[in-house]
Amino acid sequence: MASPVVLCDHAIVLVPNGLGNDCRYGRSQYRTQLVDSSNKSLAEFTFASIEKRSFASRRRHVSTAFATICWFNEIRRQLGAATPTDIQRILEPIDEEYEDPQAVRRRWRDYRSGVHAPAAQTIALSERRCSGTTQILQSPLWDSLRLDRPATQVGLALAGRTCAEGDELLSRMLRAAGGLPNNPRWLKKRCTAVLLVGTLESLGVLTICMRWAGEAKLSHTAAAFYQAATRCLLILGPWLFRHGIARAIGEYYEHVLRPACCPDPLTRSECFCSSYYLKSIEALDRMKTRVEEERGRALDSSELAHVILTELTLQSG
């Protein structure tokens, strides 16, 4: 089984925004300083192509930009570096006899914004110093976001990356196991198991299943997978925020993937509002910090997914 991208150390620190939570936890050993990442809106990715807004001069898909930004911010987190130049000095010292210093520094600034994707040599160089960064950059999740990539190809790449229930969903959506049974409880149970894995690949599995259901005109099934995928966005929210893409990827699901896969009106419980996504992340992070302080230790990816999913279930009644 291929190793999934393990998302550890989810804690973030956000400025309070009046959500009505008056709990004060003070300084916590479980809260880490938020990496200073921009979390731009999707509209600000003007250099990248987005479904239905592609231009010949825009060769890089926005999902590639998402992957690069996450890769860069994970390197910055591991190195404790403040700027792209600090990272470059550590990982790629400049030999001015053979290289243009300005070009090298500009390239690392472009990694931060997702404008420039790293070459294989740079990826390998970074992985030697910052373990796990290549897995983030090359996660099948990024291809699952691309409507121009065959769903079957991406689905096969995701096999073995989450859990047995995730593989069962992929197998049935590939029609190798007779398709999905007409049983909402069966589907919910397997989506929940995938959510509890709490990795980028979890989101990839739910997204590709949503795409398959949309292509097959299974509107209710596509809506169920969309609801599960957006719950996964909430579970991964602190990590996505700290890695600089929470706002844009939330907008991508609401404004690009949902219309393509779930064109019919959604019920209130199925809706996801990207404009409230960052506020939701903050509220869930405060809850996570409280649980970690009560337990006296940090939560791993699966534990965090369970805590957040339980809270979301309680809120939905």
Helices and strands as residue ranges (DSSP letters): G 42-44, H 62-79, H 84-91, H 101-113, H 120-129, H 133-137, H 141-144, H 151-158, H 164-173, H 184-197, H 200-215, H 219-235, H 237-242, H 246-252, I 253-257, H 258-261, G 268-270, G 274-276, H 277-295, H 301-316
